[in-house]
């Protein structure tokens, strides 16, 4: 199966170019983190790579080791900055149609600030 083509008109690409503002939490050479505009928890921050990657598969196959290291470091750093590391938090990356990915640019959601409940219902 081929990877989807990156759409440079997606909202995150526009945020990275400065065409759309964001409520920035953190930034480094390879990542940008900002508050989600439709938060699903008291803490809801998005962490995106600055490179043009559609999803985690694309990123893991095509990003440099430096970009991958920076992205992983940003996830931990931002969770700590947000104050959710003590009580716990959730990382979510929706991928593709079945995963309900709304923006075709890799992004991880950091969710926390209260008990989130089960991620999926228990199967019987």
LOMAR-119863 format. One record per residue (C-alpha): residue number from 1; residue in one letter; x, y, z. Coordinates in Angstrom, 3 decimals. Example, Ala and Ser with C-alpha at 12.3 -4.5 7.8 and 13.67 -1.06 7.14 Angstrom:
1 A 12.300 -4.500 7.800 .
2 S 13.670 -1.060 7.140 .
// end
This chain:
1 X 0.000 0.000 0.000 .
2 X 1.404 3.409 -0.934 .
3 X 1.668 6.326 1.467 .
4 X -0.748 9.223 1.046 .
5 X 0.694 12.336 -0.578 .
6 X 1.388 15.232 1.781 .
7 X -1.029 18.147 1.344 .
8 X 0.868 21.381 2.038 .
9 X -2.448 23.231 2.429 .
10 X -3.453 21.352 5.602 .
11 X -4.032 23.461 8.714 .
12 X -0.811 22.366 10.439 .
13 X 1.284 23.264 7.394 .
14 X -0.366 26.700 7.470 .
15 X 0.393 27.041 11.197 .
16 X 4.033 26.110 10.561 .
17 X 4.246 28.770 7.817 .
18 X 2.726 31.377 10.167 .
19 X -0.423 31.782 8.072 .
20 X -2.647 30.688 10.967 .
21 X -1.854 31.539 14.604 .
22 X -1.587 28.960 17.375 .
23 X -1.318 29.040 21.150 .
24 X 2.260 27.769 21.284 .
25 X 3.493 25.650 24.186 .
26 X 6.958 24.651 22.933 .
27 X 9.132 24.811 19.841 .
28 X 12.512 23.499 18.747 .
29 X 14.257 23.138 15.394 .
30 X 12.198 20.055 14.500 .
31 X 8.898 20.326 16.418 .
32 X 6.082 22.663 17.338 .
33 X 3.619 22.091 20.192 .
34 X 0.418 24.035 20.759 .
35 X -2.950 23.855 22.508 .
36 X -5.741 22.106 20.616 .
37 X -8.517 24.542 19.637 .
38 X -11.177 21.942 20.548 .
39 X -9.779 20.425 23.761 .
40 X -11.100 17.026 24.794 .
41 X -9.486 17.169 28.267 .
42 X -8.246 19.886 30.639 .
43 X -4.821 19.444 29.036 .
44 X -4.921 18.872 25.278 .
45 X -1.744 19.747 23.426 .
46 X -0.723 18.801 19.894 .
47 X 2.907 17.986 19.078 .
48 X 3.827 18.088 15.384 .
49 X 7.061 17.656 13.463 .
50 X 8.057 20.611 11.306 .
51 X 8.740 18.273 8.388 .
52 X 6.075 17.289 5.863 .
53 X 5.034 13.872 7.190 .
54 X 1.499 12.523 6.785 .
55 X 1.530 10.003 9.625 .
56 X 3.762 7.906 11.890 .
57 X 4.513 5.361 9.152 .
58 X 5.682 8.123 6.807 .
59 X 7.684 9.728 9.639 .
60 X 9.341 6.488 10.776 .
61 X 10.315 5.602 7.205 .
62 X 11.433 9.039 5.991 .
63 X 12.398 11.349 8.863 .
64 X 16.041 11.657 9.846 .
65 X 17.267 10.165 13.118 .
66 X 17.660 13.734 14.402 .
67 X 14.008 14.560 13.607 .
68 X 12.792 11.341 15.218 .
69 X 14.841 11.936 18.368 .
70 X 13.626 15.540 18.612 .
71 X 9.994 14.460 18.218 .
72 X 10.194 11.859 20.959 .
73 X 12.003 14.324 23.238 .
74 X 9.345 16.973 22.577 .
75 X 6.556 14.602 23.614 .
76 X 8.197 13.975 26.987 .
77 X 9.231 17.605 27.487 .
78 X 5.770 18.997 26.700 .
79 X 4.003 16.460 28.939 .
80 X 6.299 17.534 31.772 .
81 X 5.741 21.234 31.009 .
82 X 1.969 20.641 31.033 .
83 X 2.176 19.090 34.501 .
84 X 0.621 15.749 33.590 .
85 X 3.531 13.384 34.227 .
86 X 2.751 12.774 37.919 .
87 X -0.842 11.575 37.552 .
88 X -0.579 10.269 33.997 .
89 X -1.613 11.217 30.505 .
90 X -2.479 9.735 27.152 .
91 X -0.677 10.033 23.819 .
92 X -2.847 9.541 20.745 .
93 X -1.925 9.602 17.067 .
94 X -4.901 9.023 14.792 .
95 X -3.822 7.549 11.460 .
96 X -5.760 7.210 8.238 .
97 X -9.471 6.864 7.595 .
98 X -10.116 4.053 10.092 .
99 X -8.117 5.905 12.751 .
100 X -10.139 9.104 12.154 .
101 X -7.133 11.243 11.208 .
102 X -8.592 14.691 10.505 .
103 X -5.390 16.520 9.516 .
104 X -2.967 14.772 7.129 .
105 X 0.124 15.904 9.043 .
106 X 1.600 13.703 11.776 .
107 X 0.488 14.910 15.168 .
108 X 0.284 13.445 18.633 .
109 X -2.313 14.538 21.145 .
110 X -1.170 14.845 24.761 .
111 X -4.307 14.502 26.895 .
112 X -4.459 14.748 30.663 .
113 X -5.455 16.823 33.638 .
114 X -8.038 14.388 34.947 .
115 X -8.839 10.659 34.834 .
116 X -9.502 9.816 31.200 .
117 X -11.160 6.435 31.583 .
118 X -10.537 3.481 29.316 .
119 X -9.271 4.218 25.845 .
120 X -11.525 1.567 24.282 .
121 X -14.384 -0.382 25.808 .
122 X -13.411 -3.722 27.328 .
123 X -14.126 -6.634 25.030 .
124 X -16.105 -9.559 26.367 .
// end
